[in-house]
Every structure is written in C-alpha cells, then in structure tokens.
Amino acid sequence: MPAFEVSRSIEIAVPPETVYDGVADLGTWTKWSPWLGIDPDAVVTVSENANSVGAIYRWKGEVVGEGELEHLKLDRPRQISDEIRFTKPFKSKSKVGFHFEATDVGTRVTWRMQGSLPWFLFWMRANMQTLIGMDYDRGLKMLREYLETGEVLSKIEVQGVQSVSPIDVYGVSDAAPLNHMGPAMERVFSTATEKLKQADVSLDAAMISVYHPCDLKQNEFRFTGGYAVSNDDGMAAGLTHCHLSAGNALCVRHIGSYENLGNAWSGAYQYARYKKLKVLRQDAYEIYRNDPATTPPRDRITDIYLPVK
C-alpha cells in the first residue's frame, strides 16, 4: 500500500506544559480543528477523561466524513502518540503524533502523520501529502491563536453556487509560498494602492485577490491583488489587468482574520468534492467586503469564489 508521511511545525508563545495540555485534551479540538469549519452540523463526541490514554475523539458529518482518533501514549509535556482511523470516505489507519520542545519564545510544536492509502488510491499519494500538510499548517495556526488569545477568529458560511458577472481587476501580480502569502499580499496591495493614488483614482472600488491556476505540489501561488476599477483608471495607473469571466461559482464566506482565510479555501474545495461539483481550472478569487484599515480582524468579511461548471 502506498505510504506517506507529513510533518509540520510552529512556534507558540506559551510554555510546553500549556501547549501539551491544550492538545492532549481532545475536548479542545473543536476549537482549532482545520476540518470542521465547513461542516458545522458534523457530530463530534469525546469520551470521558479526554486527556487520558484510551480517550477517543469521534466525528461524523456529510462533508467531513467519519472517523475517530485515539490517544495511545501520553508523555507530558514532551509528546503525544495517537492513532487516527477513517471510516468515510474510505477506510484507512494512520499514526499521528505531536512533539513539544521548549524554545526562547515558548514552545515549538511538531505535528506528524504516518500512514498508507488503499492500493487503488496510489495516484493520490503526492496530492494527499500536500493537502494534509496544508491542513496541518492551518490547524497549527489556529492552535497557536487559541492558546495565545483564547479564541480563533474564523467562521465559514457556504453561500452556494451563484451566477457571477464578469469583473475587471487592475492590480499587481506576484508569487509566494503559502507561508509567505501574508507579507506578499500586503506588499502587492500597498503598491497597487499607491499607483492608483498617484493617478488620482478613487479607491471606492472593491478590493480583490485573483488566484491563478497552479500546481499545489510546487507550494507556490501566483496571484494578482488589486481593485475593480475602470479600464481607463487601471491603465492610467500602469497596473496589471485580470479579466474574470461570467459564469457559475461556488461562494464561501469567511468571517474573521485574514490569517485564517485558508480555512474557507480548503472548505470550498472540500464542499465542492462532497457536492460533486466540477471545479474549473481558471482564476479563482476573493472579494474583501469591508475595509481592513477600519475593520477589526474578527469582523472582516471575505467572499471567495470558486468557478464551477
């Protein structure tokens, strides 16, 4: 059976004992799970003594499937060894572990998975490693936010498939790996805003990020960040032009910090697979519905659009 291994790490500004306790208590997983946001009706049950060997976390939902995770070995505050067993969409079993290491900042957490796919899914191995790695990155970010602030600013609402009108976006193009997208986006929008101001163009237009088709295994995302200004204004400012075609698109709304926008993107693809929607290989995009300069992170609304047939 095709084997795979995934490992991701993050640094959290709290002591190892606190991080360990947060992960060992399976009752907290609903706060920072990278999978549940798209399926709020999923049923989660946690056995008693949720932070003990033998404790089990079970989930069952239409979108997230079905399975369970069990604590096999607990070594406070150094490591946790678990086994995860999936029932749907297909049966599989993997080893999952967390390692905690004290640092000058607080704790370095490493989340690992070792497993294998059914033989008939051998072709999914590379994509599976990439997607699980992205899920782990998102989950660790939310774990950090939860432990450092006591909450996670991320809520997902599926708006459904909508008929969308064409949009012309003028902005600046760039490419960056996923973990550098935040600084790259800030740089791109800063440049686009400055060019529009120099051209005396009003900034009342919608802010939009356009994501161009890419190979996820390369871990580099090509995008254009800018505004839905008129052709004359965009060309006068010397900006790159992106034309978004009319058609159908799955719309998923994210409410909360831009740091957690990946939850909505992952959820959109997960929802599309569940609904058997054919995702088109063309530009996807997100529209920022309120001004980040005047809107606190918890109230920021972003609509993402995934073109579908």
N, C-alpha and C positions, 0 to 999 in steps of 0.2 A: 504494500500500500504506500502511496506517495507521502513521505514525511515532510513536515515543515516545522520551522522554529521562528518565533518572533520575540523581540526584546526591545523595550522602550524604557527610558529613564527620565526623571525630572527632579528638580531640587525644590524642597518645600521649607518655608521658614518657620518650622516648629520642630521640637525635639523628636528623636526616633520613637520614644515611647508613645507620644501622642499620635504620630502617623500610624504606627503599628496598631494601636487601639482602634483608630478610625477604620482601618482596612479589615482587621480581624472581626469587628462587629458587623456581621452580614446585614443587620438591620439598617445600616447606613448606606448600603449600596444603591438604594433607590434615589439617594440624593445626588450621586455623582456617576451613575451608570452611563456609559456612552451610547446605550442601545434603547433605553426605554422612552426617550423623549418623543419619538414618532408614534408610539403606541400607548397613549395614556390609559387605555382601557385594559391593558395587559394585567393579568392577575399574578401577583407576587406573594409568595408565602415563605416565611423564615421559621425554622424550627426553634424551639426553646434553647436557652443557653447559646445564643447566636455567635458568641465569641469563643466557643469551645471546640475541641476535636470532635468530629462527627456531626457538627452543625451543618444544615443544608439550606441553601437558597434556591427556591424553585420559581420558574417563570413560565407563563403560558399566555400567548397573545396571537391575534390574527396576523400581525405584521412581523413581530419578533420571533415567532416560532415557539418552541417548547424545549425545556431542558432543566438541568439542575447543576449546582456547584456545591462541593462538599469539602470541608476542612479535614485534611488528613494529618497534618503535623503543624504545630504552632510552637515557635521558639521566640518568645518576647525578649527584646524588641528587635531581633535580628532578621527573622524570615518566617514566611508562611508558605506551606505547601498544600495545594488543593488539587482536586480533580473536577473537570467540567465534563458533563455528559449531555450531548444534544440529542433530542428525540425528533424534532422537526426544525427545518425542512428535510433533514436526513440524519440518520444515526451516526454518531461519532463520539470519540472519547479522547480527551487531551489532558496533559499535565499543565497546571498553572501555578506559578509561584511569584512571591514578592520578596525582595531583599531590601533591607533598610540599613543605611550606612550614615553615621554622623558626619556632618561637614561643618565648616565655619559658619555657614548660613543657617543650617538646621539639619535637614535630612535629605539624602539622595535616595529616591525610591526607584527600584527597577522592577518592572512587570514583565514576566516571561510566559510564553506558551510553547509547549512542545506537543505535537500531535501528528495525526495522519488522516488523509482523506480516503473515502471509499475509492476503490480502484477505478471506477468509471468516471471519477471526477479528477483524474490525474492532470488534465489540462488546466485546472483551476489553481494549481499549486502556487504559481508566481503571483497571480492576482490575489489569492487568498492571503498570502503573506503581506502584500502591500496594504490590503484593506484592513486586516486585523491590526497592522502597525498603525494605521491612521486612527482606528478606533481607540487603540491604547493611548496614543498621543492625546486624543480628545478627553478620554477618561481621566488621565493623569492631570491634565489641566483643570478639570472640574474638581478632582480630589484636592488639588492644591487650593483652589478657590474656596472650597467648602471648609477645609481645615484652617485656612488663614483668615476667613471672613465670617464663617458660619452659614453661608448660603451660596447658591450657584445661580447666576443671572442668565438663565436660558430657559425659554419656553417656546414650544413649537406648536403651530396651528396649521393643519392641512386645509388649504383653501380650495383644492380640487383642480381639475383641468379647466382652463379658461381659454377663450378666444382672445388673442392679443393682437394689437395693432402694430404696424411697423414703427421702429424708433431709430432715429439717427443720433449716435453718440459721438461727441468730439472730446478727445482726451489725450492721454499719454500712455504708451504701451511699455510693458516691462515683463520680466520673467523672474521667478524666485522659487526656491523650495518651500514646502509647506510651512516649515518652522520659521521662515523669514518673511512670510507674506505680510505680517503687520507693518513692519518698517517700510517694506516696498510699497504698500498701499498708501501709507502716509506721504512718502516721497512723491509718488505719482500724482496724488490729488493736490498736493502743495504746488507742484509745477503747473498742473492744468489750471488751478485757480489763479495763480499769479499771471499766467499768459492771458487769461480771459480779462482780468482786471486791467492789464496793460492795454488791451484792445477796447476798453470801456464797454465790456459786455456785461449785462445784468446776470447775477448768479442766482436768480429765482428758479432756474430750470432744475429738474430732478438730477440728483447725483446717482450715477450708475456705474457698476463694475461689470465688465464683459469678460467672461472666461472662454478662451479659445480651446478647441479640441486638443487634447494632449494624451500622451501615454503615461498613465499613473505610475508605472514601474520606474519611470525616469525621475519621479519625485520633483518635477519642475513644472510650474504652472505659468502659462502665458496669459496675460490679461491686459485689458485696457481700462483705465479709470478716468471718468470724465463726466460731462454734463450733456443733457439732451437739449442742446442749444440749436439754433437755426444753422443751415448750411453756411450762410454768409458770415455769421458770427464765428463759427468754428474755424472756417478757413482764414478769416482775418486774424485769428489768434495763432495760426500756424499749428493747429492740433491734428492728431491722427483721427481719421474718420472710420467709424464702425457702423454698418447698417444691420439692424436686427429685423429679420423678416416677420411678416404677419403669419399667424398660424395658431396652433394649439400648444399650450404649455401647462405643465403641472406647476401650480403655485403653492409654495410652502412659506408661511410667515414665521419669522423668528423675532421674539421679543426679548431683549436683553443685550448684554455686552457683545460687541463685535468679536471679541476674543473667542466667543462660543459659536460663531456663525457656522463652523464646520458641522455642528450638530444638525442644523437644518439641511445642509447639503447632503450629508450622509443619509439623513432621514428621508429626503426626497427620492434618492436612488433606491433606498430600501422599500419605500412605499410603491414606487413605480414597478419594482420587481413583483411585489405582492399582488398588485392590480394587473400585472401582465401588460403594462404599457410599453410601447416601443419607443425608447429614448432615441432621438435623432442625433447624429453626430454633427452638430452645428453649435454655434455660440450659445452658451447659457449665460444668465446674467442675474444680478441682484440690484434692486432699487431701494435706496435709503429713504424712508418715508418721513423722517424728521431730521432736523439739523443736529449733527453730533456736537457742534460747538455750544449748543444751548440745551441739549437734552441729556440728562444723566444716563449712564450706561444701562440701568435697569429698565428704562422706558424707551430705549431705542428700538424702532420697528424697521425690519428689513424684509422685503418680499423677494424670494428667489424664484426664478422661472426656468424650468427645465423643459426645453422643446420636446414634444412627443408627437407621434403620428396621429 
